[in-house]
C-alpha cells in the first residue's frame, strides 16, 4: 500500500471520527459511543502502521 493511499484512509477515518464524536450527546444511542471507540482504534492503528512503514 503506498503512502498516499494510507494517508487518505487515515484522513477518512479521522473525518468519520469527528462526525461521530460531534453527534455524541445524552440523547444519542450507545452505538455512537461504540463507533467512536472503534474509529479511534482504527485511527491509532493506522497512524502506527504509517509511522512503522514510512520512517
N, C-alpha and C positions, 0 to 999 in steps of 0.2 A: 504494500500500500504506500503510495507516495505521500510526501509531506503535505501538499496542497489539499489532497482528499482528506487526510487525517485532520487537518486544521478546520476544514469545512464541516466535518462531522462533529467535532468538538464545539464549533460555533453554533450549530443547530441544536445540540444538546443544551448549551448554555441559554439560548433563547427560549427553548421549551421550559427550562427550569425557571427562568424569570417569569414566564407567563403563568406557570402553575403556582409558583410561590406568591404571585400577586393576587391569586384567587383564593388563597387560604384565609379563612376567617372562621368565626364561631359557627356560622350557618353552613359552611361548606361540608361536604361529605368527607369522611375519613380517607376516601380514595385520593383526594388531592394531596394529603399528607404522605400517603404511601408513594404516590407518583413523584413527589418532590424528593423523597429519600432515594428512590430508585434512580432518578435522573442525576442526583448529586453523586451517587456511587458511580454511575456511568461516566460522568464528567471527570471525577477524580481518577478513575481507571484510564480514561483517555489521555489525561494530562501525564500520567505516569508512563504510559506507553510511548507517547510523543517524546518525552524527555529521554527515555531509555533508547529509543531508536534513532533519534536525530541529534545526539550530542555532538 
